[in-house]
């Protein structure tokens, strides 16, 4: 019984009489063209046209059609009968190599040419035979010992590493899966503690008689490495504390690629820097490796049993890797403008002015003019504190005209954010002064001093294009003291979205939102703290914040709100999908009315743009008996 890397395979090639046909056609053509002028003689012959038909089971036909030279050169202007004959002759070996990557090492390939039609048809028949399956997997893990004198360190879980190996015994051996499994095993190790790990040997031995393959992977961990002190390069205008306060990596911690990426993301999010590079300085261990190699060569040169019996030198712990942060600062001031459109608030024009160093803070301001809203805001963002707090203070003015309710709100606020992307928390203290006019009723004025706590929990496979996971947001707050407050109130609100794949191309998205307000009187509570529903991110099929409490000819916010949505997306292409959805919800002054939903349903299209998903929906509002177009970019949460 022999073993080899790629087994031999049977093949048959049937060629039509290309040479004879070519000679006859050449003679006829010469006779016809004899009296022709030199320009006709020099005219290039038309390229040979032919078709290719592949007969193979499963996905093998697609594999061959995409990769055979017969298909790649079909339609080539230089194609002639001689070139086609060469391609037909080479096809069996090429087909055998291709199907071997899919796990079939003893195929029978037959290639024949059908000349009965107007065009020659090259027919490739493939009988793949029995698939090769994995019989034995041997993973040899070398190293992974804590570096002295750190023997008390937590040992690396090599058993868990072995369990993560994706190619299990009994599964079909495919070349792509083999390469992917090796990369995944190495990546798992180099991303933490052992960045110098290497695959020192890999073998896949195929037995063509038993259709079995034995796998061997030898991985050497290299030295265990830890982070050292922080080194900053590139700062000119800003204080190093901006970087140091965001650095959660402490000297002596295990090397971790994810920790480097997290720090880089936090620094990029500050807005201070045009570019950020975070790395560990591996050059610090090169001298030790060179010295160890020289000692090993010297021991081998001495030879003899003494060298064989020599004990390894205890070199002590590997040096700590300096943590290097290289930055390029952004220009201090920036002015930008933009135009846009939303099916919620209409046309939009916006002007922004940012200054990264105003009294040691980042200053951000904007003026936004929309059909239904006009706003201006200015905020100062303080550098992240050593304990991880992000503080800001600012003021804003917003005027809106929605469903015949006109509000003008002036706000002064102070806010503290802390936490990371997965768990974010905030505390906001505001003073609001609001003028409100409901069409047909008198104007009212109110002021309030609320305090609000919010928490957001994210568990997503992607922040830009999520397909699996969830996001939950909850808020609780109110104005409880009779200070600068016309009506005391307590308010709670929450919303969640859940993503789940359905099959290879489908995705289910479920959304829900609720809110409740407690106060003695609703009059005096700022409209921004009341609840409405309807619009692109709420109940589709209805206008923006169209669902609420009717008061005269206007719709105003209510005390309670409850909405829900279910959507199915089918991605028929990598960047394109169609969607079907059903939304329901309402806002009212009583729980019973809020629990009486108004529904909307329809179809939509999805596109994965570089800045996020673009959503276009046509929804039917069941309560208003009308269709409405909705357009949105990304998801708001």
Secondary structure, 3 states (H helix, E strand, C coil): CCCECCCCCEEEEECCCHHHHHHHHHHHHHHHHCCCCHHHHCCCCCCCCEEEEEECCCCHHHHHHHHCHHHHCCCCCCCCHHHHHHHHHHHHHHHHHHHHCCCECCCEEEEEEECCCCCEEEEEEEECCCECEEEEEEEEEECCCCCCCCCCCCCCCHHHHHHCCCCCCCCECCHHHHHHHHHHHHHHHHCECCCCCEEEEEEEEEECCCCEEEEEEEEECCCCCEEEEEEEECCCCCCCHHHHCCCCCCCCCECEHHHHHHHHHHHHHCCCEEEEEEEECHHHHHHHHHHHHHHHHHHHHHCHHHHHHCCCCCCCCCCCEEEEEEEEECCCEEEEEEEEEECCCEEEEEEEEEEEEECCEEEEEEEEEECCEEEEEEEEEECCCCCCCEEEEEEEEEEEEECCEEEEEEEEEEEEEEECCCEEEEEEEEEEEEEEEECCCCCEEEEECCEEEEEEEEEECCCCCCCCEEEEEEEEEEECCCCCCCCCEEEEEEEEEEEEEECCCEEEEEEEEEEEEEECCCCCCCHHHCECECCCCCCCCCCCCCECEEECCEEECECEEEEEEEEEEEEEECCEEEEEEEEEEEEECCHHHHCCCEEEEEEEEEEEECCEEEEEEEEEECCCCEEEEEEEECCCC
